[in-house]
Amino acid sequence: MNWPKIEDETPHLPEEGRPLSTHWLVTGFDSPPEKAIKSDCLLESLRRADELDNESVQPVPSDEVMRRARALIKKTIV
């Protein structure tokens, strides 16, 4: 399919499919393969676990994380 055909067909897509189609058009061309994403996530998880084990970082309770997130959102909206 060529670009002019994509432009012609886009307005005829069902509304529920448009966000997914838009997401794919924006990210689909440069997205890394799923296997690479899983590998990166595993490496990041291991790195963070190591930081906790070595006590180079301190865990933050989930209720504190949510409190901080809500405060940031509130600050951004105002």
Buried (B, 14 or more C-beta within 10 A) or exposed (E): EEEEEEEEEEEEEEEEEEEEBEEEEEEEEEEEEEEEEEEEEEEEEEEEEEEEEEEEEEEEEEEEEEEEEEEEEEEEEE
